[in-house]
Amino acid sequence: MSIAPVLRVFLPATAALTLLVSASAQAAQEASATRSARGIVVGVVDVIKAVEQYPRYIKLRSELEASIQQYEAQLQDMAGRADELRGTIQVLAEGSQERADKEFEYQLLLQTQDYRKKAFREQMQIQDLRNTLSVYEDLEYVIGVVAARKGVGVVLTKQDITPSAQPIEELAANEVQARVKAYDRRNVWFASKELDLTSAVIKELMIPVPDRNAPERAPKSDQAGKE
Protein backbone atom coordinates (compact mmCIF):
# COMPACT_ATOMS: atom_id res chain seq x y z
CA MET A 1 0.00 0.00 0.00
CA SER A 2 1.35 3.39 -0.99
CA ILE A 3 1.76 6.00 1.76
CA ALA A 4 1.30 8.92 -0.69
CA PRO A 5 -2.42 9.33 0.04
CA VAL A 6 -1.64 9.42 3.75
CA LEU A 7 0.96 12.10 3.24
CA ARG A 8 -1.48 14.14 1.20
CA VAL A 9 -3.97 13.93 4.07
CA PHE A 10 -1.53 15.04 6.79
CA LEU A 11 0.63 17.54 4.95
CA PRO A 12 -1.99 20.34 5.05
CA ALA A 13 -2.55 19.72 8.76
CA THR A 14 1.19 19.77 9.42
CA ALA A 15 1.53 23.01 7.48
CA ALA A 16 -1.34 24.55 9.43
CA LEU A 17 0.25 23.46 12.72
CA THR A 18 3.56 24.99 11.67
CA LEU A 19 1.84 28.26 10.83
CA LEU A 20 0.00 28.20 14.17
CA VAL A 21 3.22 27.66 16.13
CA SER A 22 4.92 30.44 14.18
CA ALA A 23 1.99 32.76 14.81
CA SER A 24 2.01 31.96 18.54
CA ALA A 25 5.73 32.58 18.76
CA GLN A 26 5.35 35.86 16.95
CA ALA A 27 2.49 36.91 19.22
CA ALA A 28 4.57 36.06 22.29
CA GLN A 29 7.48 38.08 20.96
CA GLU A 30 5.21 41.04 20.25
CA ALA A 31 3.67 40.82 23.73
CA SER A 32 7.12 40.67 25.29
CA ALA A 33 8.21 43.67 23.24
CA THR A 34 5.11 45.56 24.32
CA ARG A 35 5.83 44.83 27.98
CA SER A 36 9.41 45.90 27.58
CA ALA A 37 8.37 49.12 25.87
CA ARG A 38 5.81 49.79 28.56
CA GLY A 39 8.32 49.28 31.40
CA ILE A 40 7.41 49.22 35.06
CA VAL A 41 3.76 49.86 35.86
CA VAL A 42 3.44 52.80 38.25
CA GLY A 43 0.50 53.20 40.62
CA VAL A 44 -0.58 56.10 42.82
CA VAL A 45 -2.37 56.28 46.18
CA ASP A 46 -4.05 59.21 47.88
CA VAL A 47 -2.55 58.46 51.29
CA ILE A 48 -4.59 61.05 53.20
CA LYS A 49 -7.86 59.78 51.76
CA ALA A 50 -6.93 56.16 52.50
CA VAL A 51 -5.80 56.85 56.06
CA GLU A 52 -8.86 58.93 56.93
CA GLN A 53 -11.10 55.97 56.07
CA TYR A 54 -8.97 53.34 57.82
CA PRO A 55 -11.06 52.01 60.77
CA ARG A 56 -8.01 51.53 62.99
CA TYR A 57 -6.86 55.11 62.40
CA ILE A 58 -10.34 56.38 63.24
CA LYS A 59 -10.29 54.37 66.48
CA LEU A 60 -6.82 55.61 67.49
CA ARG A 61 -7.73 59.21 66.70
CA SER A 62 -10.94 58.90 68.74
CA GLU A 63 -9.01 57.52 71.73
CA LEU A 64 -6.48 60.34 71.51
CA GLU A 65 -9.19 62.98 71.31
CA ALA A 66 -10.92 61.42 74.34
CA SER A 67 -7.65 61.69 76.32
CA ILE A 68 -7.29 65.33 75.32
CA GLN A 69 -10.85 66.12 76.38
CA GLN A 70 -10.28 64.40 79.73
CA TYR A 71 -7.12 66.42 80.29
CA GLU A 72 -8.85 69.67 79.35
CA ALA A 73 -11.54 68.92 81.93
CA GLN A 74 -8.85 68.44 84.59
CA LEU A 75 -7.21 71.67 83.48
CA GLN A 76 -10.50 73.54 83.83
CA ASP A 77 -10.88 72.21 87.38
CA MET A 78 -7.40 73.46 88.24
CA ALA A 79 -8.15 76.84 86.67
CA GLY A 80 -11.33 77.06 88.72
CA ARG A 81 -9.40 76.23 91.88
CA ALA A 82 -6.84 78.93 91.02
CA ASP A 83 -9.60 81.51 90.54
CA GLU A 84 -11.05 80.60 93.97
CA LEU A 85 -7.65 80.97 95.64
CA ARG A 86 -7.01 84.30 93.96
CA GLY A 87 -10.37 85.59 95.15
CA THR A 88 -9.70 84.35 98.67
CA ILE A 89 -6.27 86.00 98.75
CA GLN A 90 -7.74 89.37 97.81
CA VAL A 91 -10.03 89.47 100.85
CA LEU A 92 -7.41 88.33 103.38
CA ALA A 93 -5.47 90.83 105.40
CA GLU A 94 -2.13 91.95 104.09
CA GLY A 95 0.76 90.38 105.99
CA SER A 96 -1.40 87.72 107.66
CA GLN A 97 -0.18 84.14 107.90
CA GLU A 98 -3.40 82.88 106.34
CA ARG A 99 -2.84 85.09 103.28
CA ALA A 100 0.77 83.94 103.03
CA ASP A 101 -0.35 80.30 103.13
CA LYS A 102 -2.96 80.90 100.41
CA GLU A 103 -0.45 82.75 98.24
CA PHE A 104 1.98 79.84 98.59
CA GLU A 105 -0.80 77.38 97.69
CA TYR A 106 -1.75 79.55 94.72
CA GLN A 107 1.81 79.71 93.36
CA LEU A 108 2.23 75.96 93.85
CA LEU A 109 -1.00 75.33 91.95
CA LEU A 110 0.19 77.51 89.04
CA GLN A 111 3.52 75.64 88.89
CA THR A 112 1.71 72.31 88.97
CA GLN A 113 -0.59 73.49 86.22
CA ASP A 114 2.34 74.53 84.00
CA TYR A 115 4.15 71.25 84.65
CA ARG A 116 1.10 69.17 83.76
CA LYS A 117 0.52 71.19 80.59
CA LYS A 118 4.06 70.53 79.38
CA ALA A 119 4.06 66.85 80.41
CA PHE A 120 0.68 66.15 78.83
CA ARG A 121 1.60 67.98 75.61
CA GLU A 122 4.75 65.86 75.27
CA GLN A 123 2.80 62.71 76.09
CA MET A 124 0.17 63.43 73.47
CA GLN A 125 2.77 64.33 70.84
CA ILE A 126 4.67 61.06 71.26
CA GLN A 127 1.42 59.07 71.33
CA ASP A 128 0.28 60.78 68.15
CA LEU A 129 3.62 59.89 66.51
CA ARG A 130 3.33 56.27 67.67
CA ASN A 131 -0.19 56.06 66.25
CA THR A 132 0.95 57.61 62.97
CA LEU A 133 3.90 55.22 62.64
CA SER A 134 1.66 52.23 63.34
CA VAL A 135 -0.89 53.34 60.74
CA TYR A 136 1.83 54.01 58.15
CA GLU A 137 3.24 50.51 58.66
CA ASP A 138 -0.23 49.03 58.10
CA LEU A 139 -0.68 51.18 55.00
CA GLU A 140 2.70 50.14 53.62
CA TYR A 141 1.77 46.47 54.00
CA VAL A 142 -1.66 46.91 52.38
CA ILE A 143 -0.26 48.92 49.47
CA GLY A 144 2.26 46.14 48.87
CA VAL A 145 -0.53 43.55 48.81
CA VAL A 146 -2.64 45.56 46.36
CA ALA A 147 0.33 46.43 44.14
CA ALA A 148 1.41 42.78 43.88
CA ARG A 149 -2.15 41.74 43.05
CA LYS A 150 -2.43 44.30 40.27
CA GLY A 151 1.07 43.87 38.87
CA VAL A 152 2.22 47.34 39.86
CA GLY A 153 5.96 47.81 40.29
CA VAL A 154 6.13 51.26 41.90
CA VAL A 155 3.56 53.18 43.99
CA LEU A 156 3.79 56.94 44.50
CA THR A 157 1.86 59.32 46.72
CA LYS A 158 -1.00 61.12 45.03
CA GLN A 159 -2.32 64.41 46.34
CA ASP A 160 -5.34 66.02 44.74
CA ILE A 161 -5.38 69.81 45.01
CA THR A 162 -8.85 71.10 44.23
CA PRO A 163 -8.84 74.55 42.60
CA SER A 164 -10.22 77.24 44.89
CA ALA A 165 -13.63 78.73 44.14
CA GLN A 166 -12.16 82.22 44.47
CA PRO A 167 -9.70 83.84 42.05
CA ILE A 168 -6.09 83.54 43.20
CA GLU A 169 -5.90 87.32 43.64
CA GLU A 170 -8.68 87.16 46.25
CA LEU A 171 -7.21 84.34 48.34
CA ALA A 172 -5.87 85.08 51.81
CA ALA A 173 -2.09 85.04 52.14
CA ASN A 174 -2.08 81.95 54.39
CA GLU A 175 -4.21 79.98 51.91
CA VAL A 176 -1.93 80.94 49.02
CA GLN A 177 1.06 79.82 51.07
CA ALA A 178 -0.63 76.51 51.96
CA ARG A 179 -1.49 75.81 48.32
CA VAL A 180 2.04 76.60 47.13
CA LYS A 181 3.49 74.26 49.77
CA ALA A 182 1.06 71.54 48.66
CA TYR A 183 2.33 71.83 45.09
CA ASP A 184 5.94 71.86 46.31
CA ARG A 185 5.36 68.52 48.06
CA ARG A 186 3.56 66.95 45.12
CA ASN A 187 5.12 63.78 43.72
CA VAL A 188 2.59 62.99 40.97
CA TRP A 189 1.26 65.67 38.65
CA PHE A 190 -0.73 63.36 36.41
CA ALA A 191 -1.73 59.71 36.38
CA SER A 192 -4.33 57.85 34.36
CA LYS A 193 -7.26 56.64 36.44
CA GLU A 194 -6.52 52.97 35.85
CA LEU A 195 -3.27 53.38 37.83
CA ASP A 196 -4.97 54.95 40.87
CA LEU A 197 -4.94 52.27 43.59
CA THR A 198 -6.65 54.39 46.27
CA SER A 199 -10.03 52.66 46.10
CA ALA A 200 -8.45 49.20 46.14
CA VAL A 201 -6.26 50.15 49.10
CA ILE A 202 -9.24 51.52 51.06
CA LYS A 203 -11.18 48.33 50.34
CA GLU A 204 -8.26 46.25 51.63
CA LEU A 205 -8.01 48.41 54.76
CA MET A 206 -11.63 47.56 55.57
CA ILE A 207 -10.49 43.96 56.06
CA PRO A 208 -8.72 43.47 59.41
CA VAL A 209 -5.05 44.12 58.63
CA PRO A 210 -2.76 41.42 60.09
CA ASP A 211 -0.84 42.42 63.19
CA ARG A 212 2.61 43.81 62.55
CA ASN A 213 4.11 40.67 64.12
CA ALA A 214 2.02 38.29 61.97
CA PRO A 215 4.02 35.86 59.76
CA GLU A 216 2.64 37.34 56.54
CA ARG A 217 4.15 40.69 57.47
CA ALA A 218 7.58 39.33 58.24
CA PRO A 219 10.37 40.72 56.03
CA LYS A 220 10.89 38.58 52.94
CA SER A 221 14.12 36.62 53.10
CA ASP A 222 16.57 37.19 50.25
CA GLN A 223 18.15 33.78 50.77
CA ALA A 224 16.41 32.38 47.71
CA GLY A 225 17.90 35.11 45.58
CA LYS A 226 21.38 34.39 46.88
CA GLU A 227 21.06 30.71 46.05
C-alpha positions in Angstrom: 0.0 0.0 0.0 1.4 3.4 -1.0 1.8 6.0 1.8 1.3 8.9 -0.7 -2.4 9.3 0.0 -1.6 9.4 3.8 1.0 12.1 3.2 -1.5 14.1 1.2 -4.0 13.9 4.1 -1.5 15.0 6.8 0.6 17.5 4.9 -2.0 20.3 5.0 -2.6 19.7 8.8 1.2 19.8 9.4 1.5 23.0 7.5 -1.3 24.5 9.4 0.3 23.5 12.7 3.6 25.0 11.7 1.8 28.3 10.8 0.0 28.2 14.2 3.2 27.7 16.1 4.9 30.4 14.2 2.0 32.8 14.8 2.0 32.0 18.5 5.7 32.6 18.8 5.3 35.9 16.9 2.5 36.9 19.2 4.6 36.1 22.3 7.5 38.1 21.0 5.2 41.0 20.3 3.7 40.8 23.7 7.1 40.7 25.3 8.2 43.7 23.2 5.1 45.6 24.3 5.8 44.8 28.0 9.4 45.9 27.6 8.4 49.1 25.9 5.8 49.8 28.6 8.3 49.3 31.4 7.4 49.2 35.1 3.8 49.9 35.9 3.4 52.8 38.3 0.5 53.2 40.6 -0.6 56.1 42.8 -2.4 56.3 46.2 -4.1 59.2 47.9 -2.5 58.5 51.3 -4.6 61.1 53.2 -7.9 59.8 51.8 -6.9 56.2 52.5 -5.8 56.8 56.1 -8.9 58.9 56.9 -11.1 56.0 56.1 -9.0 53.3 57.8 -11.1 52.0 60.8 -8.0 51.5 63.0 -6.9 55.1 62.4 -10.3 56.4 63.2 -10.3 54.4 66.5 -6.8 55.6 67.5 -7.7 59.2 66.7 -10.9 58.9 68.7 -9.0 57.5 71.7 -6.5 60.3 71.5 -9.2 63.0 71.3 -10.9 61.4 74.3 -7.6 61.7 76.3 -7.3 65.3 75.3 -10.9 66.1 76.4 -10.3 64.4 79.7 -7.1 66.4 80.3 -8.9 69.7 79.3 -11.5 68.9 81.9 -8.9 68.4 84.6 -7.2 71.7 83.5 -10.5 73.5 83.8 -10.9 72.2 87.4 -7.4 73.5 88.2 -8.1 76.8 86.7 -11.3 77.1 88.7 -9.4 76.2 91.9 -6.8 78.9 91.0 -9.6 81.5 90.5 -11.0 80.6 94.0 -7.7 81.0 95.6 -7.0 84.3 94.0 -10.4 85.6 95.1 -9.7 84.4 98.7 -6.3 86.0 98.8 -7.7 89.4 97.8 -10.0 89.5 100.8 -7.4 88.3 103.4 -5.5 90.8 105.4 -2.1 92.0 104.1 0.8 90.4 106.0 -1.4 87.7 107.7 -0.2 84.1 107.9 -3.4 82.9 106.3 -2.8 85.1 103.3 0.8 83.9 103.0 -0.4 80.3 103.1 -3.0 80.9 100.4 -0.4 82.7 98.2 2.0 79.8 98.6 -0.8 77.4 97.7 -1.7 79.6 94.7 1.8 79.7 93.4 2.2 76.0 93.8 -1.0 75.3 91.9 0.2 77.5 89.0 3.5 75.6 88.9 1.7 72.3 89.0 -0.6 73.5 86.2 2.3 74.5 84.0 4.2 71.2 84.7 1.1 69.2 83.8 0.5 71.2 80.6 4.1 70.5 79.4 4.1 66.9 80.4 0.7 66.2 78.8 1.6 68.0 75.6 4.8 65.9 75.3 2.8 62.7 76.1 0.2 63.4 73.5 2.8 64.3 70.8 4.7 61.1 71.3 1.4 59.1 71.3 0.3 60.8 68.1 3.6 59.9 66.5 3.3 56.3 67.7 -0.2 56.1 66.2 1.0 57.6 63.0 3.9 55.2 62.6 1.7 52.2 63.3 -0.9 53.3 60.7 1.8 54.0 58.2 3.2 50.5 58.7 -0.2 49.0 58.1 -0.7 51.2 55.0 2.7 50.1 53.6 1.8 46.5 54.0 -1.7 46.9 52.4 -0.3 48.9 49.5 2.3 46.1 48.9 -0.5 43.5 48.8 -2.6 45.6 46.4 0.3 46.4 44.1 1.4 42.8 43.9 -2.2 41.7 43.1 -2.4 44.3 40.3 1.1 43.9 38.9 2.2 47.3 39.9 6.0 47.8 40.3 6.1 51.3 41.9 3.6 53.2 44.0 3.8 56.9 44.5 1.9 59.3 46.7 -1.0 61.1 45.0 -2.3 64.4 46.3 -5.3 66.0 44.7 -5.4 69.8 45.0 -8.9 71.1 44.2 -8.8 74.5 42.6 -10.2 77.2 44.9 -13.6 78.7 44.1 -12.2 82.2 44.5 -9.7 83.8 42.1 -6.1 83.5 43.2 -5.9 87.3 43.6 -8.7 87.2 46.2 -7.2 84.3 48.3 -5.9 85.1 51.8 -2.1 85.0 52.1 -2.1 82.0 54.4 -4.2 80.0 51.9 -1.9 80.9 49.0 1.1 79.8 51.1 -0.6 76.5 52.0 -1.5 75.8 48.3 2.0 76.6 47.1 3.5 74.3 49.8 1.1 71.5 48.7 2.3 71.8 45.1 5.9 71.9 46.3 5.4 68.5 48.1 3.6 67.0 45.1 5.1 63.8 43.7 2.6 63.0 41.0 1.3 65.7 38.6 -0.7 63.4 36.4 -1.7 59.7 36.4 -4.3 57.8 34.4 -7.3 56.6 36.4 -6.5 53.0 35.8 -3.3 53.4 37.8 -5.0 54.9 40.9 -4.9 52.3 43.6 -6.6 54.4 46.3 -10.0 52.7 46.1 -8.5 49.2 46.1 -6.3 50.1 49.1 -9.2 51.5 51.1 -11.2 48.3 50.3 -8.3 46.3 51.6 -8.0 48.4 54.8 -11.6 47.6 55.6 -10.5 44.0 56.1 -8.7 43.5 59.4 -5.1 44.1 58.6 -2.8 41.4 60.1 -0.8 42.4 63.2 2.6 43.8 62.5 4.1 40.7 64.1 2.0 38.3 62.0 4.0 35.9 59.8 2.6 37.3 56.5 4.1 40.7 57.5 7.6 39.3 58.2 10.4 40.7 56.0 10.9 38.6 52.9 14.1 36.6 53.1 16.6 37.2 50.3 18.2 33.8 50.8 16.4 32.4 47.7 17.9 35.1 45.6 21.4 34.4 46.9 21.1 30.7 46.0 
